[in-house]
Amino acid sequence: MLVKRYVVDGIFKPTGPYVHAVESGNLVFVSGLLGAKPDGTLPEDPDLQLSQMFANVDELLKALGIGKDAVVKTTVFMKDMSYAAKLNERYAAFFGSDLPARSMIQVAGLPMNAFFEMELVAQRSE
């Protein structure tokens, strides 16, 4: 089985020894995406990070030719669950009626001292 690896222009470059996404068969596994800007800087404001995180997810999916409706599972990591309601609002607006399965986990810390990180799995049409 052929495995494809992707680093996508238009979002921040990986900060370690990983790629943005790996495709195996008809599944695409997306590494955790932060709310970092394409130049690699991270806004201090959690609201700006949240908006940028969804912009990064959108840009990556578009670059890979995958619709939001193809996302089957996400995992969202956050430093503070007090942002859960705001995240839920933006998440619902982003995915619309095609909501994937999701786990949401509070963590002690994230790379670059980010507030949010989201990884996902999508399925390409056969």
VOPAGU-2260 file (C-alpha; in pm, 1 decimal, decimal comma):
REM VOPAGU-2260
SITE   aa  ch    i         X         Y         Z
SITE  MET   A    0       0,0       0,0       0,0
SITE  LEU   A    1     132,2     339,8    -101,1
SITE  VAL   A    2     168,7     597,6     176,3
SITE  LYS   A    3     172,8     965,9      80,0
SITE  ARG   A    4     309,3    1240,3     302,6
SITE  TYR   A    5     216,8    1607,5     277,5
SITE  VAL   A    6     359,2    1939,3     389,5
SITE  VAL   A    7     116,2    2207,0     275,7
SITE  ASP   A    8     206,0    2559,8     168,0
SITE  GLY   A    9     -15,5    2830,4     315,2
SITE  ILE   A   10       1,9    2713,9     677,3
SITE  PHE   A   11     285,6    2716,8     930,8
SITE  LYS   A   12     560,2    2466,3     866,3
SITE  PRO   A   13     594,6    2165,9    1098,2
SITE  THR   A   14     794,5    2257,8    1407,0
SITE  GLY   A   15     948,8    1912,7    1446,9
SITE  PRO   A   16    1019,3    1588,2    1263,6
SITE  TYR   A   17     668,5    1532,5    1122,6
SITE  VAL   A   18     451,7    1620,6     821,5
SITE  HIS   A   19     113,5    1791,5     811,2
SITE  ALA   A   20     -66,2    1480,1     686,8
SITE  VAL   A   21     -18,2    1118,3     588,3
SITE  GLU   A   22    -247,4     934,0     350,0
SITE  SER   A   23    -279,4     556,0     359,7
SITE  GLY   A   24    -544,2     391,2     145,2
SITE  ASN   A   25    -844,8     619,6     156,7
SITE  LEU   A   26    -767,8     758,9     503,0
SITE  VAL   A   27    -588,8    1087,6     566,6
SITE  PHE   A   28    -437,0    1145,2     910,8
SITE  VAL   A   29    -370,1    1511,2     990,9
SITE  SER   A   30    -111,6    1605,1    1251,8
SITE  GLY   A   31    -210,9    1843,3    1527,0
SITE  LEU   A   32    -262,4    2194,6    1392,6
SITE  LEU   A   33    -217,7    2498,7    1614,4
SITE  GLY   A   34    -346,9    2850,7    1568,9
SITE  ALA   A   35     -10,5    2964,3    1432,1
SITE  LYS   A   36      -1,0    3200,9    1136,3
SITE  PRO   A   37     166,0    3095,1     809,2
SITE  ASP   A   38     482,7    3281,1     915,3
SITE  GLY   A   39     505,0    3057,3    1223,8
SITE  THR   A   40     407,1    3321,1    1479,5
SITE  LEU   A   41     140,3    3243,3    1736,8
SITE  PRO   A   42    -103,4    3519,1    1838,7
SITE  GLU   A   43    -120,7    3572,7    2213,9
SITE  ASP   A   44    -500,9    3610,6    2208,5
SITE  PRO   A   45    -678,3    3270,9    2244,8
SITE  ASP   A   46    -966,7    3391,8    2022,9
SITE  LEU   A   47    -722,5    3473,7    1742,5
SITE  GLN   A   48    -552,6    3137,4    1788,8
SITE  LEU   A   49    -888,6    2962,2    1765,5
SITE  SER   A   50    -978,4    3144,1    1443,5
SITE  GLN   A   51    -636,1    3074,0    1294,4
SITE  MET   A   52    -652,4    2706,8    1390,9
SITE  PHE   A   53    -974,9    2663,2    1194,3
SITE  ALA   A   54    -826,2    2863,0     905,4
SITE  ASN   A   55    -527,0    2625,6     906,6
SITE  VAL   A   56    -752,9    2318,9     904,7
SITE  ASP   A   57    -954,8    2468,9     618,7
SITE  GLU   A   58    -641,9    2552,1     417,5
SITE  LEU   A   59    -497,9    2204,6     465,5
SITE  LEU   A   60    -819,9    2029,0     364,7
SITE  LYS   A   61    -851,3    2248,2      54,1
SITE  ALA   A   62    -488,5    2183,7     -42,3
SITE  LEU   A   63    -550,8    1809,0     -20,4
SITE  GLY   A   64    -882,3    1831,9    -208,7
SITE  ILE   A   65   -1083,0    1705,1      88,5
SITE  GLY   A   66   -1416,6    1851,2     197,1
SITE  LYS   A   67   -1508,1    1913,8     559,4
SITE  ASP   A   68   -1779,7    1651,5     520,3
SITE  ALA   A   69   -1505,6    1387,4     474,1
SITE  VAL   A   70   -1365,7    1445,8     824,5
SITE  VAL   A   71   -1466,8    1146,1    1034,9
SITE  LYS   A   72   -1284,2    1212,8    1365,0
SITE  THR   A   73   -1113,9    1502,1    1539,0
SITE  THR   A   74    -925,9    1537,2    1863,3
SITE  VAL   A   75    -907,5    1883,8    2014,6
SITE  PHE   A   76    -654,0    1962,5    2284,3
SITE  MET   A   77    -698,4    2277,7    2490,8
SITE  LYS   A   78    -517,1    2432,7    2784,2
SITE  ASP   A   79    -831,1    2556,9    2957,4
SITE  MET   A   80   -1180,4    2404,8    2937,5
SITE  SER   A   81   -1330,5    2746,3    3007,7
SITE  TYR   A   82   -1289,3    2797,9    2629,5
SITE  ALA   A   83   -1502,2    2490,5    2552,2
SITE  ALA   A   84   -1821,8    2685,4    2479,1
SITE  LYS   A   85   -1643,5    2920,5    2238,8
SITE  LEU   A   86   -1464,8    2628,4    2073,6
SITE  ASN   A   87   -1795,7    2441,5    2037,9
SITE  GLU   A   88   -1955,1    2746,0    1873,4
SITE  ARG   A   89   -1675,8    2784,8    1617,0
SITE  TYR   A   90   -1650,5    2409,1    1565,8
SITE  ALA   A   91   -2022,6    2380,2    1488,0
SITE  ALA   A   92   -2004,7    2677,1    1250,2
SITE  PHE   A   93   -1699,1    2530,6    1076,3
SITE  PHE   A   94   -1834,4    2179,3    1021,8
SITE  GLY   A   95   -2204,0    2267,0     984,0
SITE  SER   A   96   -2435,7    1967,1     968,1
SITE  ASP   A   97   -2148,8    1728,0     882,2
SITE  LEU   A   98   -2015,8    1692,8    1235,2
SITE  PRO   A   99   -1738,3    1435,7    1282,1
SITE  ALA   A  100   -1683,8    1227,7    1593,8
SITE  ARG   A  101   -1472,3    1421,8    1842,7
SITE  SER   A  102   -1271,0    1401,2    2160,3
SITE  MET   A  103   -1186,4    1718,4    2354,3
SITE  ILE   A  104    -909,8    1701,0    2611,6
SITE  GLN   A  105    -767,1    1956,9    2852,8
SITE  VAL   A  106    -387,8    1938,2    2864,2
SITE  ALA   A  107    -118,0    2098,1    3079,5
SITE  GLY   A  108      68,7    2239,9    2781,8
SITE  LEU   A  109      95,3    2249,2    2403,3
SITE  PRO   A  110     377,0    2331,0    2159,5
SITE  MET   A  111     466,0    2700,5    2140,3
SITE  ASN   A  112     248,3    2751,4    2452,0
SITE  ALA   A  113     -60,5    2738,0    2227,7
SITE  PHE   A  114    -413,1    2733,0    2372,7
SITE  PHE   A  115    -554,8    2487,4    2115,1
SITE  GLU   A  116    -445,6    2205,3    1886,8
SITE  MET   A  117    -661,2    1990,4    1659,7
SITE  GLU   A  118    -576,9    1669,0    1480,1
SITE  LEU   A  119    -814,5    1486,4    1249,9
SITE  VAL   A  120    -882,2    1185,7    1033,2
SITE  ALA   A  121   -1061,0    1217,4     699,5
SITE  GLN   A  122   -1174,3     964,5     444,2
SITE  ARG   A  123   -1135,5    1017,1      70,4
SITE  SER   A  124   -1414,9     903,8    -157,5
SITE  GLU   A  125   -1347,5     568,5    -316,0
